[in-house]
Amino acid sequence: MRTKNAGPGRRSDHRDAASGEELARLEAENAALAAALGEAELLFASFMDQIPDRCVLLDEELRYRYLNRAAAAAPSFDPLASVGGPIRTLREGDPNGLLERYRAVLAGGESFVTSVSLHDEEGAERRFSLRAFKVGSGLGLVWTEVTESRRSEERLSAVEAELGALAQHILEVREEERKAVARELHDELGQALTAIELELRAMARVHKDVGEAQRKRLGELLYMTNQAIRSVQRLCSELRPAVLDRLGLAAAIEWLSGEMASRSALIPSLRIAVREGAIGPKASTALFRIIQESLTNVVRHAGAASFAIELGEEGGAVLLRVRDDGVGISEAQASSPGSFGIQGIRERARGLGGSASIRGGPGLGTELEVRIPLTPEGRLP
């Protein structure tokens, strides 16, 4: 005879077995999740340890939560860095003013990039580029050491400064040589040719009864001497126009534009509006040479019908513009290292603390703009 109280016991056993199976399944899932998490952490750490930058995670209290190998092993970065420990700025003060910026990012502010200088255990300065950004409730930092690159930049800047000074010295020496050669041509060769011309004219007056062949020969000699005198005058003007020293930059620009126009049939346009005495001898020479080089390029390469020169003052600077209506210079031509004339223009502008830009294109012609800041006294040297 069967009893009726055996059923509930069996159901309880079934429930216990089901609970045990569920518990085993959950434990297996947790173990799998833990293994996956451990593997992910290992992969993350392995990946981060290959990065040469110092990568750091901070909690909301600005204490270390994670450091990659580069950060943990870099004394110049933080010799006492350890997970759970305070960051260097909390221990040693904040000479770079970072704490306030860190807290601003934690409060929801924007990430930032800045330059930071630290000193290693030997007292040597190390330079870093620091990027800070929000990560969850904490902060992420990436420190990139730029000590050597900054030193290289400084060395490059020093070399560029030396080359610039050398270029300016060469330009000044060349200008002095031009003046000396022009003076010698004028004083020695010019005077000698003038004396020969006068002597030939005197001979022509005295010896009127010579034969036709002699008179023709004398005339040829006079013509050749006169042409030689003109050539010397032209060379002297090209080397160093006397009008620049005697009458100043404005008169020299008018003379130069007239000379260029007469040789090439170009139509000139001038607008000069600078205060008298605002441009000293050094700047006058540089600006004249810049205009001379620009007009030479117009005649040789632009295929233009006209050119315009504007010289004035604007925004505390002397502004020079030279424009033409030719084929227009390309960007490649304007930036080519082989364009020595353009490089010379830029170097002359830099020598006065200014800048030169050249732009152009098909149908636009070419425009040179030179801007040179005035001194606090309102003039150029």
LUMTILUM-705788 format. One record per residue (C-alpha): residue in three letters; x, y negated, z negated. Coordinates in Angstrom, 1 decimal, padded with zeros to 4 digits. Layout:
<nodes>
<"Ala"; <X; Y; Z>>
...
</nodes>
This chain:
<nodes>
<"Met"; <000.0; 000.0; 000.0>>
<"Arg"; <001.4; -003.3; 001.1>>
<"Thr"; <001.7; -006.3; -001.3>>
<"Lys"; <000.7; -009.8; -000.2>>
<"Asn"; <003.4; -011.8; -002.0>>
<"Ala"; <006.3; -010.7; 000.3>>
<"Gly"; <005.6; -013.2; 003.1>>
<"Pro"; <006.6; -016.5; 001.4>>
<"Gly"; <010.0; -015.1; 000.4>>
<"Arg"; <010.7; -014.1; 003.9>>
<"Arg"; <009.8; -017.6; 005.1>>
<"Ser"; <012.1; -019.2; 002.5>>
<"Asp"; <014.9; -017.0; 003.8>>
<"His"; <014.2; -018.1; 007.3>>
<"Arg"; <014.3; -021.7; 006.3>>
<"Asp"; <017.6; -021.3; 004.4>>
<"Ala"; <019.1; -019.6; 007.4>>
<"Ala"; <018.0; -022.3; 009.7>>
<"Ser"; <019.4; -025.0; 007.4>>
<"Gly"; <022.7; -023.2; 007.3>>
<"Glu"; <022.8; -023.0; 011.1>>
<"Glu"; <022.0; -026.7; 011.3>>
<"Leu"; <024.6; -027.6; 008.8>>
<"Ala"; <027.2; -025.5; 010.7>>
<"Arg"; <026.2; -027.2; 013.9>>
<"Leu"; <026.6; -030.6; 012.4>>
<"Glu"; <029.9; -029.7; 010.9>>
<"Ala"; <031.1; -028.5; 014.2>>
<"Glu"; <029.9; -031.7; 015.9>>
<"Asn"; <031.6; -033.8; 013.2>>
<"Ala"; <034.8; -031.8; 013.7>>
<"Ala"; <034.6; -032.3; 017.4>>
<"Leu"; <034.0; -036.0; 017.0>>
<"Ala"; <036.8; -036.3; 014.5>>
<"Ala"; <039.1; -034.5; 016.9>>
<"Ala"; <038.0; -036.8; 019.8>>
<"Leu"; <038.5; -039.8; 017.6>>
<"Gly"; <042.0; -038.6; 016.6>>
<"Glu"; <042.9; -038.0; 020.2>>
<"Ala"; <041.6; -041.4; 021.2>>
<"Glu"; <043.6; -043.1; 018.4>>
<"Leu"; <046.6; -041.1; 019.5>>
<"Leu"; <046.2; -042.2; 023.1>>
<"Phe"; <045.6; -045.8; 022.0>>
<"Ala"; <048.7; -045.8; 019.9>>
<"Ser"; <050.8; -044.1; 022.6>>
<"Phe"; <049.6; -046.6; 025.1>>
<"Met"; <050.1; -049.7; 022.9>>
<"Asp"; <053.6; -048.5; 021.9>>
<"Gln"; <054.7; -048.7; 025.6>>
<"Ile"; <053.8; -052.4; 025.7>>
<"Pro"; <056.9; -054.6; 025.0>>
<"Asp"; <054.8; -057.4; 023.7>>
<"Arg"; <054.0; -057.6; 019.9>>
<"Cys"; <050.4; -056.6; 019.7>>
<"Val"; <048.6; -057.1; 016.4>>
<"Leu"; <045.1; -056.7; 015.0>>
<"Leu"; <044.2; -058.7; 011.8>>
<"Asp"; <041.1; -058.3; 009.6>>
<"Glu"; <038.9; -061.2; 008.5>>
<"Glu"; <041.3; -061.9; 005.6>>
<"Leu"; <044.2; -062.3; 008.1>>
<"Arg"; <045.9; -059.1; 006.9>>
<"Tyr"; <047.4; -056.5; 009.3>>
<"Arg"; <045.1; -053.8; 010.5>>
<"Tyr"; <047.3; -052.5; 013.3>>
<"Leu"; <050.7; -053.2; 014.7>>
<"Asn"; <052.1; -051.6; 017.8>>
<"Arg"; <055.7; -050.3; 017.8>>
<"Ala"; <057.2; -053.5; 019.2>>
<"Ala"; <055.5; -055.6; 016.4>>
<"Ala"; <056.5; -053.2; 013.6>>
<"Ala"; <060.1; -052.9; 014.7>>
<"Ala"; <060.9; -056.5; 015.5>>
<"Pro"; <062.6; -058.3; 012.6>>
<"Ser"; <062.5; -061.6; 014.4>>
<"Phe"; <058.8; -061.3; 014.6>>
<"Asp"; <058.0; -060.2; 011.0>>
<"Pro"; <060.5; -058.2; 008.9>>
<"Leu"; <057.9; -057.4; 006.3>>
<"Ala"; <055.0; -056.5; 008.6>>
<"Ser"; <052.9; -053.5; 007.4>>
<"Val"; <049.3; -052.4; 007.7>>
<"Gly"; <047.2; -054.0; 004.9>>
<"Gly"; <049.9; -056.6; 004.2>>
<"Pro"; <049.6; -060.3; 004.7>>
<"Ile"; <050.8; -061.9; 007.9>>
<"Arg"; <054.0; -063.9; 007.8>>
<"Thr"; <052.3; -067.3; 007.8>>
<"Leu"; <050.4; -066.4; 004.6>>
<"Arg"; <053.7; -065.5; 002.9>>
<"Glu"; <056.0; -068.2; 004.1>>
<"Gly"; <053.9; -071.2; 004.8>>
<"Asp"; <052.6; -072.3; 008.1>>
<"Pro"; <055.3; -074.4; 009.9>>
<"Asn"; <053.7; -073.8; 013.3>>
<"Gly"; <050.2; -074.8; 012.2>>
<"Leu"; <048.6; -071.5; 013.1>>
<"Leu"; <046.4; -070.6; 010.1>>
<"Glu"; <043.8; -073.2; 010.8>>
<"Arg"; <043.6; -072.2; 014.5>>
<"Tyr"; <043.3; -068.5; 013.5>>
<"Arg"; <040.4; -069.3; 011.2>>
<"Ala"; <038.7; -071.4; 013.9>>
<"Val"; <038.8; -068.4; 016.2>>
<"Leu"; <037.4; -066.1; 013.5>>
<"Ala"; <034.6; -068.6; 013.0>>
<"Gly"; <033.6; -068.2; 016.6>>
<"Gly"; <036.0; -070.6; 018.3>>
<"Glu"; <037.7; -070.1; 021.6>>
<"Ser"; <040.9; -068.1; 022.1>>
<"Phe"; <044.1; -070.0; 022.5>>
<"Val"; <047.6; -069.7; 023.9>>
<"Thr"; <050.5; -071.6; 022.3>>
<"Ser"; <054.3; -071.6; 021.9>>
<"Val"; <055.8; -070.6; 018.6>>
<"Ser"; <059.4; -070.6; 017.3>>
<"Leu"; <060.6; -068.2; 014.7>>
<"His"; <064.0; -067.4; 013.2>>
<"Asp"; <065.4; -063.9; 012.8>>
<"Glu"; <067.3; -062.6; 009.9>>
<"Glu"; <070.5; -064.1; 011.3>>
<"Gly"; <068.9; -067.5; 011.6>>
<"Ala"; <068.8; -067.4; 015.4>>
<"Glu"; <065.8; -069.1; 017.0>>
<"Arg"; <063.4; -066.8; 018.8>>
<"Arg"; <060.7; -068.3; 021.0>>
<"Phe"; <057.3; -066.7; 021.7>>
<"Ser"; <054.2; -067.3; 023.7>>
<"Leu"; <051.2; -066.4; 021.4>>
<"Arg"; <047.7; -065.5; 022.5>>
<"Ala"; <045.0; -065.3; 019.8>>
<"Phe"; <041.4; -064.0; 020.4>>
<"Lys"; <038.4; -062.6; 018.5>>
<"Val"; <038.2; -058.8; 018.2>>
<"Gly"; <035.1; -057.6; 016.3>>
<"Ser"; <035.2; -059.3; 012.9>>
<"Gly"; <038.9; -059.7; 013.1>>
<"Leu"; <041.6; -061.3; 015.3>>
<"Gly"; <043.8; -060.0; 018.0>>
<"Leu"; <047.3; -061.4; 018.6>>
<"Val"; <049.7; -060.8; 021.5>>
<"Trp"; <053.2; -062.2; 020.9>>
<"Thr"; <055.4; -062.3; 024.1>>
<"Glu"; <059.0; -063.2; 023.5>>
<"Val"; <060.2; -065.8; 026.0>>
<"Thr"; <063.5; -066.7; 024.4>>
<"Glu"; <065.6; -065.7; 027.4>>
<"Ser"; <063.2; -067.0; 030.0>>
<"Arg"; <063.1; -070.3; 028.2>>
<"Arg"; <066.8; -070.4; 028.0>>
<"Ser"; <067.0; -069.6; 031.7>>
<"Glu"; <064.5; -072.4; 032.4>>
<"Glu"; <066.5; -074.8; 030.3>>
<"Arg"; <069.7; -073.8; 032.1>>
<"Leu"; <067.9; -074.2; 035.4>>
<"Ser"; <066.6; -077.6; 034.4>>
<"Ala"; <070.1; -078.6; 033.4>>
<"Val"; <071.5; -077.4; 036.7>>
<"Glu"; <068.7; -079.3; 038.6>>
<"Ala"; <069.5; -082.4; 036.6>>
<"Glu"; <073.2; -082.1; 037.4>>
<"Leu"; <072.4; -081.5; 041.1>>
<"Gly"; <070.1; -084.5; 041.1>>
<"Ala"; <072.7; -086.7; 039.5>>
<"Leu"; <075.3; -085.4; 042.0>>
<"Ala"; <072.9; -086.1; 044.9>>
<"Gln"; <072.3; -089.6; 043.6>>
<"His"; <076.1; -090.1; 043.3>>
<"Ile"; <076.6; -088.9; 046.8>>
<"Leu"; <073.9; -091.3; 048.1>>
<"Glu"; <075.5; -094.2; 046.3>>
<"Val"; <078.9; -093.3; 047.5>>
<"Arg"; <077.7; -092.9; 051.0>>
<"Glu"; <075.9; -096.3; 050.8>>
<"Glu"; <079.1; -097.9; 049.6>>
<"Glu"; <081.0; -096.3; 052.4>>
<"Arg"; <078.5; -097.6; 054.9>>
<"Lys"; <078.9; -101.1; 053.5>>
<"Ala"; <082.7; -100.8; 053.7>>
<"Val"; <082.6; -099.4; 057.3>>
<"Ala"; <080.2; -102.1; 058.4>>
<"Arg"; <082.4; -104.8; 056.9>>
<"Glu"; <085.5; -103.4; 058.6>>
<"Leu"; <083.7; -103.1; 061.9>>
<"His"; <082.4; -106.6; 061.6>>
<"Asp"; <085.6; -108.2; 060.2>>
<"Glu"; <088.2; -106.4; 062.2>>
<"Leu"; <086.9; -104.8; 065.4>>
<"Gly"; <084.1; -107.4; 065.8>>
<"Gln"; <086.5; -110.3; 065.4>>
<"Ala"; <089.1; -108.7; 067.7>>
<"Leu"; <086.5; -108.2; 070.4>>
<"Thr"; <085.2; -111.7; 070.1>>
<"Ala"; <088.8; -113.0; 070.4>>
<"Ile"; <089.2; -110.9; 073.6>>
<"Glu"; <086.0; -112.2; 075.0>>
<"Leu"; <087.0; -115.8; 074.3>>
<"Glu"; <090.4; -115.2; 075.9>>
<"Leu"; <088.9; -113.7; 079.0>>
<"Arg"; <086.5; -116.6; 079.4>>
<"Ala"; <089.4; -119.0; 079.0>>
<"Met"; <091.3; -117.1; 081.7>>
<"Ala"; <088.3; -117.3; 084.0>>
<"Arg"; <088.2; -121.1; 083.6>>
<"Val"; <091.9; -121.6; 084.1>>
<"His"; <092.4; -119.2; 087.0>>
<"Lys"; <089.6; -120.3; 089.3>>
<"Asp"; <091.7; -119.9; 092.4>>
<"Val"; <092.4; -116.2; 092.1>>
<"Gly"; <091.1; -113.8; 094.7>>
<"Glu"; <087.7; -112.2; 094.9>>
<"Ala"; <088.9; -108.9; 093.6>>
<"Gln"; <090.5; -110.5; 090.5>>
<"Arg"; <087.4; -112.5; 089.8>>
<"Lys"; <085.2; -109.4; 090.0>>
<"Arg"; <087.6; -107.4; 087.8>>
<"Leu"; <087.6; -110.3; 085.2>>
<"Gly"; <083.8; -110.3; 085.3>>
<"Glu"; <083.7; -106.6; 084.6>>
<"Leu"; <086.1; -107.0; 081.7>>
<"Leu"; <083.9; -109.7; 080.3>>
<"Tyr"; <080.8; -107.5; 080.6>>
<"Met"; <082.5; -104.5; 079.0>>
<"Thr"; <083.7; -106.7; 076.1>>
<"Asn"; <080.3; -108.2; 075.6>>
<"Gln"; <078.7; -104.7; 075.5>>
<"Ala"; <081.3; -103.5; 073.0>>
<"Ile"; <080.5; -106.5; 070.8>>
<"Arg"; <076.8; -105.6; 071.0>>
<"Ser"; <077.6; -102.0; 070.1>>
<"Val"; <079.6; -103.1; 067.1>>
<"Gln"; <076.7; -105.4; 066.0>>
<"Arg"; <074.2; -102.5; 066.3>>
<"Leu"; <076.4; -100.1; 064.4>>
<"Cys"; <076.9; -102.7; 061.7>>
<"Ser"; <073.2; -103.2; 061.4>>
<"Glu"; <072.5; -099.5; 061.3>>
<"Leu"; <075.2; -098.9; 058.7>>
<"Arg"; <074.1; -101.8; 056.5>>
<"Pro"; <071.9; -104.6; 057.9>>
<"Ala"; <073.2; -107.9; 056.7>>
<"Val"; <069.6; -109.2; 056.4>>
<"Leu"; <069.0; -106.8; 053.5>>
<"Asp"; <071.8; -108.3; 051.4>>
<"Arg"; <071.1; -111.9; 052.6>>
<"Leu"; <067.3; -112.2; 052.8>>
<"Gly"; <066.0; -109.2; 050.8>>
<"Leu"; <063.8; -106.2; 051.4>>
<"Ala"; <060.8; -107.8; 053.0>>
<"Ala"; <062.9; -109.5; 055.7>>
<"Ala"; <064.9; -106.2; 056.2>>
<"Ile"; <061.7; -104.3; 056.7>>
<"Glu"; <060.5; -106.8; 059.3>>
<"Trp"; <063.8; -106.6; 061.1>>
<"Leu"; <063.8; -102.8; 061.1>>
<"Ser"; <060.2; -102.4; 062.3>>
<"Gly"; <060.9; -104.9; 065.1>>
<"Glu"; <064.0; -102.9; 066.1>>
<"Met"; <062.2; -099.6; 066.1>>
<"Ala"; <059.3; -101.1; 068.1>>
<"Ser"; <061.5; -102.6; 070.7>>
<"Arg"; <063.4; -099.4; 071.3>>
<"Ser"; <060.3; -097.1; 071.4>>
<"Ala"; <057.4; -099.3; 072.5>>
<"Leu"; <055.6; -098.4; 069.3>>
<"Ile"; <053.1; -101.0; 067.9>>
<"Pro"; <054.0; -101.9; 064.4>>
<"Ser"; <051.8; -103.1; 061.5>>
<"Leu"; <053.2; -104.6; 058.3>>
<"Arg"; <051.6; -105.5; 054.9>>
<"Ile"; <054.1; -106.5; 052.2>>
<"Ala"; <052.7; -107.8; 049.0>>
<"Val"; <055.3; -107.6; 046.1>>
<"Arg"; <056.3; -110.2; 043.6>>
<"Glu"; <059.5; -112.0; 044.4>>
<"Gly"; <062.3; -110.5; 042.3>>
<"Ala"; <060.3; -107.4; 041.4>>
<"Ile"; <062.6; -105.1; 043.4>>
<"Gly"; <066.3; -105.2; 042.6>>
<"Pro"; <069.2; -104.3; 044.8>>
<"Lys"; <069.3; -100.6; 044.1>>
<"Ala"; <065.6; -100.0; 044.7>>
<"Ser"; <065.7; -102.3; 047.8>>
<"Thr"; <068.4; -100.1; 049.3>>
<"Ala"; <066.6; -096.9; 048.5>>
<"Leu"; <063.3; -098.1; 049.8>>
<"Phe"; <064.9; -099.5; 053.0>>
<"Arg"; <066.6; -096.1; 053.7>>
<"Ile"; <063.3; -094.3; 053.0>>
<"Ile"; <061.5; -096.5; 055.6>>
<"Gln"; <064.4; -096.2; 058.0>>
<"Glu"; <064.4; -092.3; 057.8>>
<"Ser"; <060.6; -092.3; 058.1>>
<"Leu"; <060.6; -094.5; 061.2>>
<"Thr"; <063.4; -092.4; 062.7>>
<"Asn"; <061.2; -089.3; 062.3>>
<"Val"; <058.2; -091.1; 063.8>>
<"Val"; <060.3; -092.0; 066.9>>
<"Arg"; <061.8; -088.6; 067.3>>
<"His"; <059.0; -086.2; 066.4>>
<"Ala"; <055.6; -087.8; 066.0>>
<"Gly"; <054.6; -088.7; 069.5>>
<"Ala"; <052.9; -091.7; 068.1>>
<"Ala"; <051.6; -095.0; 069.6>>
<"Ser"; <051.8; -097.0; 066.4>>
<"Phe"; <053.0; -097.1; 062.9>>
<"Ala"; <052.1; -099.0; 059.7>>
<"Ile"; <054.1; -100.0; 056.7>>
<"Glu"; <052.5; -101.0; 053.4>>
<"Leu"; <054.5; -102.2; 050.4>>
<"Gly"; <052.8; -103.4; 047.2>>
<"Glu"; <052.2; -103.0; 043.5>>
<"Glu"; <049.5; -100.7; 042.1>>
<"Gly"; <048.9; -099.3; 038.6>>
<"Gly"; <052.2; -100.4; 037.2>>
<"Ala"; <054.2; -099.0; 040.1>>
<"Val"; <055.6; -100.1; 043.4>>
<"Leu"; <053.7; -098.2; 046.2>>
<"Leu"; <055.1; -097.7; 049.7>>
<"Arg"; <053.1; -096.1; 052.5>>
<"Val"; <054.4; -095.4; 056.0>>
<"Arg"; <051.7; -094.0; 058.4>>
<"Asp"; <051.7; -093.1; 062.1>>
<"Asp"; <049.0; -091.9; 064.5>>
<"Gly"; <051.1; -089.0; 066.0>>
<"Val"; <050.7; -085.3; 066.1>>
<"Gly"; <051.0; -084.9; 062.3>>
<"Ile"; <053.5; -083.1; 060.2>>
<"Ser"; <052.6; -079.5; 059.0>>
<"Glu"; <052.8; -078.3; 055.4>>
<"Ala"; <055.6; -075.9; 056.4>>
<"Gln"; <057.6; -078.8; 057.9>>
<"Ala"; <057.0; -081.1; 055.0>>
<"Ser"; <058.2; -078.4; 052.5>>
<"Ser"; <061.0; -076.8; 054.6>>
<"Pro"; <064.4; -076.7; 052.8>>
<"Gly"; <065.9; -077.5; 056.2>>
<"Ser"; <064.2; -080.8; 056.5>>
<"Phe"; <067.1; -082.8; 055.1>>
<"Gly"; <065.7; -086.1; 056.0>>
<"Ile"; <062.6; -085.4; 054.0>>
<"Gln"; <064.7; -084.0; 051.2>>
<"Gly"; <066.7; -087.2; 051.2>>
<"Ile"; <063.5; -089.3; 050.9>>
<"Arg"; <062.4; -087.3; 047.9>>
<"Glu"; <065.8; -087.5; 046.3>>
<"Arg"; <066.0; -091.3; 046.7>>
<"Ala"; <062.5; -091.6; 045.1>>
<"Arg"; <063.5; -089.3; 042.2>>
<"Gly"; <066.6; -091.3; 041.7>>
<"Leu"; <064.4; -094.3; 040.8>>
<"Gly"; <062.2; -092.2; 038.6>>
<"Gly"; <059.5; -091.9; 041.2>>
<"Ser"; <058.0; -089.4; 043.6>>
<"Ala"; <057.4; -089.0; 047.3>>
<"Ser"; <054.6; -087.0; 049.0>>
<"Ile"; <054.1; -086.3; 052.7>>
<"Arg"; <050.9; -085.1; 054.3>>
<"Gly"; <049.5; -084.9; 057.8>>
<"Gly"; <047.9; -082.6; 060.4>>
<"Pro"; <046.6; -082.5; 063.9>>
<"Gly"; <044.6; -085.6; 064.7>>
<"Leu"; <045.5; -087.2; 061.3>>
<"Gly"; <049.0; -088.3; 062.0>>
<"Thr"; <051.5; -088.4; 059.1>>
<"Glu"; <051.5; -090.4; 055.9>>
<"Leu"; <054.4; -090.8; 053.5>>
<"Glu"; <053.6; -092.2; 050.1>>
<"Val"; <056.3; -093.2; 047.6>>
<"Arg"; <055.4; -094.3; 044.1>>
<"Ile"; <058.0; -095.7; 041.7>>
<"Pro"; <057.0; -096.8; 038.2>>
<"Leu"; <058.0; -100.3; 037.2>>
<"Thr"; <060.0; -100.9; 034.1>>
<"Pro"; <058.4; -102.4; 031.0>>
<"Glu"; <059.8; -105.7; 032.3>>
<"Gly"; <057.7; -105.2; 035.5>>
<"Arg"; <060.5; -104.7; 038.0>>
<"Leu"; <062.7; -102.1; 039.6>>
<"Pro"; <066.5; -102.0; 039.3>>
</nodes>
